[in-house]
Amino acid sequence: MFGFLSMMDNYEDRKVANYSDEKSGLIVDTCAVTDSDEPFETGICHPNYNDGKWVIVEMYSSKEKAQEGHEKWVKIMTAKKLPANLKDVSTCELVKLSRLLDSSEPA
C-alpha cells in the first residue's frame, strides 16, 4: 500500500517524458511508478478536468509503450478539440481508498 514512498525524490530517474504548456495549464507526464498494477503511467493535469488535479489516463507494461502512449496523449491534449472527459484508470492503492471514501455516505 505504501509503494508511493519509494518514488519520493527521484522523479528525474523515473521520468519517461514530460510536456507542459503554461499558457493552457496543460501537463502530460509519463513516468515509472511503484504503486500501481503496471510499472509506467501517463497522467494529465489540465484546468478543464478533475478540478485541475491529476488524472491517470493510461498505464503501460514497458518504457517503450509508455513513450508511445505519452506521444499519443500529447497529440490528444494539444488538438483543436479536447476530449469531453478523461477517465482515471489509476490502480494506486491511495486512489482506490480515496474513491471509496468519496463514494461512502456519512453515518
ABEGO torsion letter per residue (X at the ends): XAAAAAABGAAAAABABBBBBAAAGBBBBBBBBAABABABBBBBBBAABGGGBBBBABBBABAAAAAAAAAAAAAAAABABBBABBBBABABAAAAAAAAAAABBBX
